[in-house]
Amino acid sequence: MRIKLALAQINTKLGNVPTNLDKHLTLAKQARQDGMDLLIFPELSLTGYVLQDLVPAVSCRPEAGDPVFHHLLDVSRDIDLLVGFVDEDTRHRFYIASAFLSQGNVVHIHHKVYLPTYGLFDEGRFFAPGNTVRAFDTRFGRFGMLICEDFWHASPPYLLWQDGADVLLFSSASPGRGLSGEPTLESSAWVEHTNRAYASLFTIFVAHANRSGFEDGLNFWGGSTVFDPNGKLVVQAPYFEEALTKTEIDLNQLHRTRARLPLLRDERPELVQHELERILHK
């Protein structure tokens, strides 16, 4: 099976959900006209990143009755979407979340598990952490979703791999940090190196949408990528600017790569479980 996917590398308006929603709908229409099957947006694409006290005001409910998700679910009848938003649960806790929408339905919600609260990041003051990492079935196959800091830790991608995900969808609002020359920023080099490593080690596809633009003194570097199960770069969006980057992946490559390199076959999750139990209980 082949999947035509697009990475929507956008600059959001902080706290302005209606404006950001309009951009989502416009890009979804364009991507569908271009024949895309799936459109991936960055972290907190509906709200902007440095929300702080704005968090309760911009939260949404991922359901048909929500005034924001009503429009997104309608659009998802024509093209699958991954969107970033603030999710409010029934007890009024707020989460950095991604939603996968398809054929008018909410297929899966992921709450960001690791909330960076160090350096220039302050997420732990305003959000609750998620507590599940699970793969999910789509009309294309089994996928997994992670948000920014989640994939800076080895365990969430590993868990998704063991849960059957053959395609990992990463979304982030990663600001530029550290000058290194090639590529331009240390932060972009680190993320690209990490994504390539996951694709290679787990023999999977890794698609990553990062936002662009400036917000509250932060410069988001863009540079969204797709890597194939051989760790080869399939496509990369430009740095530091908005872009709708389109490509196609062939899931038959999973067969070819894993026949040559049977890392999934030879993995021993029971050994990992045994040793983690020993480490946690010693």
C-alpha positions in Angstrom: 0.0 0.0 0.0 1.1 3.5 -0.8 0.2 6.5 1.3 0.4 10.1 0.1 1.1 12.3 3.0 1.8 15.9 3.6 3.5 17.8 6.4 1.9 21.1 7.3 4.7 23.2 8.7 2.8 26.2 9.9 3.3 29.4 12.0 0.4 29.6 14.4 -1.3 32.6 16.0 -0.8 32.4 19.8 -4.2 31.8 21.5 -6.2 32.5 18.3 -8.0 29.2 17.6 -10.4 30.5 14.9 -7.5 31.9 12.8 -5.5 28.7 13.3 -8.5 26.6 12.4 -9.0 28.5 9.2 -5.4 27.7 8.3 -6.0 24.0 9.0 -9.1 23.9 6.8 -7.4 25.8 3.9 -4.3 23.5 4.0 -6.5 20.4 4.2 -8.5 21.5 1.2 -5.2 22.2 -0.7 -3.7 18.8 0.3 -6.8 16.9 -0.7 -6.8 18.7 -4.1 -3.2 17.6 -4.5 -4.3 14.0 -3.9 -2.9 13.5 -0.4 -4.3 10.8 1.9 -3.0 12.2 5.2 -2.1 15.7 6.5 0.1 16.0 9.6 0.2 19.2 11.7 2.7 20.2 14.4 2.3 20.2 18.2 -0.4 22.6 19.5 -1.2 23.6 15.9 -4.6 24.9 16.8 -3.5 27.1 19.7 0.2 28.2 19.5 2.8 27.0 22.0 3.7 29.5 24.7 0.1 29.5 26.2 0.7 29.6 29.9 -2.4 31.2 31.4 -4.3 31.0 28.1 -4.5 27.2 28.4 -8.1 27.0 29.8 -9.4 29.5 27.2 -8.1 27.6 24.1 -9.0 24.0 25.2 -11.2 21.8 22.9 -13.1 18.6 23.2 -12.3 16.1 20.4 -15.9 15.3 19.6 -18.5 16.2 17.0 -20.3 18.7 19.2 -17.2 20.8 19.7 -17.3 24.0 17.6 -13.7 23.5 16.5 -13.6 19.7 16.0 -17.0 19.8 14.2 -15.2 21.4 11.2 -12.1 19.2 11.4 -14.1 16.0 11.6 -16.2 17.1 8.6 -13.0 17.7 6.6 -11.6 14.3 7.7 -14.2 12.6 5.6 -12.0 13.5 2.6 -8.5 13.4 4.1 -7.1 12.0 7.3 -5.7 14.6 9.7 -3.3 14.7 12.7 -3.9 18.0 14.6 -2.4 19.4 17.8 -4.6 20.9 20.5 -5.2 21.4 24.2 -7.5 18.6 25.5 -9.6 19.2 28.6 -10.9 16.1 30.3 -14.1 15.8 32.3 -12.4 16.8 35.5 -10.9 19.9 33.9 -7.3 18.8 33.6 -5.5 20.1 30.5 -3.2 18.1 28.2 -1.0 18.8 25.2 -2.7 16.4 22.7 -2.7 15.1 19.2 -5.8 13.8 17.5 -5.9 11.4 14.5 -9.1 12.0 12.6 -10.4 9.9 9.7 -13.7 9.5 7.8 -15.5 11.8 10.2 -14.3 10.0 13.4 -11.8 10.5 16.2 -9.5 7.4 15.7 -7.0 8.1 18.5 -6.0 10.7 21.0 -2.4 10.9 22.4 -1.6 13.0 25.5 2.0 14.2 25.8 3.7 12.0 28.3 6.9 13.9 29.0 6.4 17.6 29.8 9.7 19.5 29.6 10.0 21.9 32.5 13.6 23.1 32.2 15.6 25.7 30.4 13.2 27.7 28.3 10.3 25.2 28.7 7.6 25.5 31.4 5.0 22.9 30.4 4.7 21.1 33.8 3.3 24.3 35.3 0.3 24.4 33.0 -0.4 20.8 31.8 -1.0 17.4 33.2 1.1 14.5 31.8 -0.4 11.7 29.8 0.0 8.2 31.1 -0.5 5.9 28.0 1.6 5.1 24.9 -0.5 3.0 22.5 -0.5 2.2 18.8 -3.8 2.4 16.9 -5.3 1.0 13.7 -6.0 3.2 10.7 -7.2 2.5 7.2 -3.6 2.4 6.1 -2.2 0.1 8.9 -1.1 0.4 12.5 0.3 3.8 13.5 1.7 5.5 16.6 1.8 9.2 17.6 4.2 11.1 19.9 4.6 14.7 20.8 8.0 16.4 20.9 9.7 15.5 24.2 8.1 12.1 24.0 10.4 11.1 21.3 13.5 12.5 23.1 13.0 9.4 25.3 13.7 6.0 24.0 10.8 4.1 25.7 7.7 5.6 23.9 8.9 4.8 20.3 10.0 1.4 21.5 6.6 0.7 23.1 4.8 1.8 19.9 7.0 -0.5 17.9 6.2 -3.4 20.2 2.5 -2.5 20.0 2.5 -3.0 16.3 3.1 0.5 14.8 4.8 0.5 11.4 4.5 4.2 11.0 5.4 6.7 13.7 3.9 10.2 13.4 5.8 12.8 15.4 4.7 16.4 16.0 6.6 19.2 17.7 7.0 22.8 18.4 10.7 22.7 18.6 12.5 26.1 19.0 16.0 26.7 17.6 18.8 26.4 20.1 22.6 26.3 19.6 24.5 27.2 16.4 26.4 24.4 14.9 27.0 25.3 11.2 25.6 22.2 9.4 22.7 22.0 9.8 22.1 25.5 11.1 21.0 24.6 14.6 22.1 21.9 17.2 18.4 21.3 18.0 17.5 20.5 14.4 20.5 18.3 14.0 19.7 16.4 17.2 16.0 15.8 16.2 16.9 14.7 12.7 19.6 12.3 14.0 17.1 10.9 16.5 14.3 10.4 14.0 16.7 8.7 11.5 17.9 6.4 14.3 14.4 5.3 15.2 13.5 4.6 11.6 16.7 2.5 11.2 16.6 0.7 14.6 12.9 -0.2 14.4 12.7 -0.6 10.6 9.7 1.7 10.4 8.6 4.9 8.8 9.0 8.1 10.9 7.1 11.3 9.8 7.7 14.4 11.8 5.9 17.8 11.5 7.6 20.7 13.3 6.2 24.2 13.4 7.9 27.4 12.0 7.8 31.1 12.8 8.3 33.3 15.8 6.4 33.3 19.1 7.2 35.1 22.4 10.9 35.3 21.5 11.2 31.7 20.3 12.1 30.9 16.7 10.7 27.5 15.5 12.9 26.0 12.9 10.6 23.8 10.8 12.6 21.3 8.8 9.9 18.6 8.9 11.0 15.2 7.7 10.0 11.7 6.7 12.5 8.8 7.0 12.0 5.3 5.6 12.7 1.9 7.3 16.3 2.0 6.0 16.9 5.3 7.7 16.9 7.1 4.4 15.5 10.6 4.2 12.4 10.6 2.0 11.6 14.3 2.1 12.5 17.4 4.1 10.7 20.7 4.4 12.6 24.0 4.4 14.0 25.5 7.6 12.4 28.6 9.2 9.4 29.1 6.9 5.8 27.8 6.4 5.5 24.9 3.9 3.2 22.2 2.8 5.6 19.4 2.0 4.2 16.4 0.1 5.5 12.9 -0.4 4.5 9.2 -0.8 5.6 6.2 1.2 5.3 2.6 0.1 4.4 0.3 3.0 5.7 -2.7 1.0 9.2 -1.4 1.9 8.6 -2.8 5.4 8.6 -6.3 3.9 11.8 -5.7 1.9 13.7 -4.1 4.8 12.6 -6.6 7.5 13.5 -9.6 5.2 17.0 -8.2 5.0 17.2 -6.9 8.6 14.9 -8.9 11.0 15.4 -6.8 14.1 11.7 -6.9 14.9 11.7 -10.7 14.6 14.7 -11.0 17.0 13.7 -8.4 19.5 13.1 -9.8 23.1 10.5 -7.7 24.9 10.2 -10.3 27.7 13.9 -9.8 28.4 13.3 -6.0 28.7 10.3 -6.7 31.0 12.3 -9.0 33.2 15.3 -6.6 33.6 13.0 -3.6 34.2 11.3 -5.5 37.0 14.7 -6.3 38.5 15.9 -2.7 38.2 12.6 -1.2 39.6 12.4 -3.6 42.6 16.0 -3.9 43.7 
